[in-house]
Amino acid sequence: MKPADFFASLWDQYTVITPQAQRIQDLFKSHGETVLNDHVAFRTFNHSPVSLEKLEPQLEAIGYKAYGAFNFESKHLKARCYKHQTDVDSPKVFLSELLVEELPAHCQEIISKLVAQIPADAVQTPAIFWAGKLWETPTEAEYLALAEHSEYAAWLSTMGLQANHFTVSINHLKRFPTIEDVNALLLNEGYALNQVGGLVKGSPESFLEQSSTMADKVDYTFSDGVQKTIPSCFYEFARRHTMPNGELFDSFIEGNADKIFDSTSAK
């Protein structure tokens, strides 16, 4: 599979439950902008048939290679980032997984029940990245129990494996060259932005600035028949800066990403 086909399939599924992303992309295009993706992010469970370790070979199969590792202690996560080995314009990939063993026992039991339903050979092709939920829908009580201790776990239990967010590369915008310009445009259009730690996460001095919308909402029916409006996915915006060595910063910053994760918060 070519990277362009991989990301096109991801985008098609992503915009179904994140309609704001298509609207925002169309908004940029209406101003004459060409929108390129900085990176795409995914969430998964560790110690499962779709763990980071099991998924990584599928990224390698389309030309990607890992180049950074991160830990998020307060959110019980670890992550790796990947970039294409030959195509510099291909989006980076940020793949995180939940360290299930760090959650309370009752949360581990809920997740174990979900993970047990995933076929051992679930990972066969890159299409696994838009497979969605590979287990039966949880009950509302299970969802709320997970959400109390890990918003990430609750989100993953309902949304499954898919693009959690795409990210607009501000570096490739002409009329909106700063993150403040982008945020002002979005706020003026009525979009809710993630304000955890401020609208802008990071700084030019750290060589990476990021902001994001709050996740779209979807009407969801749990397995016990309860209907609830829950967060789906969001859209991010990144501005990368040149380092003293003259190269553009191409990695990620744990402090920024930790706050970006909150874009799917139901609170």
Stockholm file with secondary structure:
# STOCKHOLM 1.0

chainA/1-267         MKPADFFASLWDQYTVITPQAQRIQDLFKSHGETVLNDHVAFRTFNHSPVSLEKLEPQLEAIGYKAYGAFNFESKHLKARCYKHQTDVDSPKVFLSELLVEELPAHCQEIISKLVAQIPADAVQTPAIFWAGKLWETPTEAEYLALAEHSEYAAWLSTMGLQANHFTVSINHLKRFPTIEDVNALLLNEGYALNQVGGLVKGSPESFLEQSSTMADKVDYTFSDGVQKTIPSCFYEFARRHTMPNGELFDSFIEGNADKIFDSTSAK
#=GR chainA/1-267 SS CCHHHHHHHHHHHHHHHCHHHHHHHHHHHHTTCCCCEEEEEEEEESSSTTSHHHHHHHHHHTTEEEEEEEEEGGGTEEEEEEEESSCTTSCEEEEEEECGGGSCHHHHHHHHHHHTTSCTTCCSSGGGGGCBCCSCCCCHHHHHHHHHHCHHHHHHHHHCBSCSEEEEEGGGCSSCCSHHHHHHHHHHTTCCBCCTTCSSEEEGGGTEEEEEBCCCEEEEECTTSCEEEEECCEEEEEEECBCTTSCBCCSCCHHHHHHHGGGGCCC
#=GC SS_cons         CCHHHHHHHHHHHHHHHCHHHHHHHHHHHHTTCCCCEEEEEEEEESSSTTSHHHHHHHHHHTTEEEEEEEEEGGGTEEEEEEEESSCTTSCEEEEEEECGGGSCHHHHHHHHHHHTTSCTTCCSSGGGGGCBCCSCCCCHHHHHHHHHHCHHHHHHHHHCBSCSEEEEEGGGCSSCCSHHHHHHHHHHTTCCBCCTTCSSEEEGGGTEEEEEBCCCEEEEECTTSCEEEEECCEEEEEEECBCTTSCBCCSCCHHHHHHHGGGGCCC
//
